[in-house]
Structure formats: structure tokens, C-alpha cells
Amino acid sequence: MTVHDVALLLPSPAALRNLCRSLAMLDAILSPDWEGRHHSFDTGWAEGEETASMRDGSGDEYSLVFSASGVYVRGFAHEAPMTPYGNDGEPWPGVLDDVPEAFRRFVGEPAFTDEDGVPVVTVCLWRGPTDDRWHHGTIDFPAGREDPDGATTLFPLLVDPSPEAFRRFAEEYYEVPVDLEAVRAVYALEPLSQDLVSSLNPEVALADLAGDVAEIGYPCPAPGPRP
């Protein structure tokens, strides 16, 4: 899989935003320690902008910026043949060349560049608010290399937006059994309850998730029973 396949498989911007919020909420429940989480979502990243991100702890990461301009997607697979660090410190030709003006400021965003200002990127996509599809640059991929831009490594849960895919990931990543019905509930953005939280992680209290719920913009927890 390359960026070409990702562009065909990614959900619509609205569906993608919901998916990213669900992934972040599930990780917040499964990993109370923020440093151990795989996915995050920040509704207050900047004025009028939200970000979803993934970091696998081994050097691979992605960031999605949701704004009035649309959605900008940046991915970096550190072992991909198309890493800037194997191309004289420059992004692979074509990856960023066609990024529209509306998204150019994200190319040099400090959070997405290294200490020398090099964009940390092997995959880039974008979609404007009136676009009917995802776009990417015109790229001559290195011949004979598997997963040349790291798209296969980076985006499996975004191109397969199913609860079953998340359960497979989470059981391997967190090394715990994961309740599929609970995952389905979070994918449906059902408001959290203590029962739902406990079915995923019995050591986490609903009240402990208040900050995460606010940051992620997840629907507010269901009200408790009246006394």
C-alpha cells in the first residue's frame, strides 16, 4: 500500500474526524498513562484547528489537522525508503510539492519538522472542504521497495475503520483482551458510562477521564441515575 491506496480508502473528513476521536478515547481508557498511548486528539490545538495524532513509540507517527481549510494529513515512517534522512535531508520528490497554498503553512509547522526545519514526512494527503476525494502529490516511488512511503505501517486503522481492526491492534499493542461490543460503542460515539469504561479497563473510573473527554471532544458521559 502507498499513499495512492490511502487516498482511495480514507473515510470522508467528517467520518475520519469521528474515527480519530474514537481511537483517542479508546486509548485514553486502555492506557491511563498518556505516554503509553498510541492515539490522541486535541480539539484545542490552535484557534479553529484540531489535531489527531499517532505515535507508536518506535519512531513512526502521523498527524491530521482539521480546519476550515479542510484536512491535512502528514505521516512519517522512520524506516521507509522515502524518509528525508535517506534523501540528503530533503522530503522525497513529489511528497510535498503539490500541497495547495491553503495547507502550505502546515508543511513547515514546527510540530511537523525537526530541529533543522526539515519536514518529518514520508506520506502527505489533503482534502479541501468542497473536494470529493483525497489528494496527494505526483510521486515516483523507489522501485522494488515494499511499503516505500510507510503507508501500510502508518494507516491500517484509518483505512479499515472497523471495531474489529481496533480490537486486533489493541490486543497486540496493550497485551490485554478487549471487549468488542465496548469498542463498537465507542466507535458509535456513545456517551461514556462507568459500565462501558469498566468493560474496557476495570481499573479506570469514569470521573478520571473528564480531562480526556474534554480534550478529545468526545460526547459527555451519560448522566447517572437520579437519587
ABEGO torsion letter per residue (X at the ends): XBAAAAAAABBBAAAAAAAAAAAAAAAAAABABAAABABBBBAAABBGBBBBBBBAGAGBBBBBBBBAAEBBBBBBBAABAABAAAAGGBBBBGAAAABBAAAAAAAABAAABBAAGBBBBABBBBBBAABABBBBBBBBBBBGBBGAAGAAAAAAAAABBBAAAAAAAAAAAAGBBBBAAAAAAAAAGBBBBAAAAAAABAABBAAAAAAAAAAAGBBBBBBBBBX
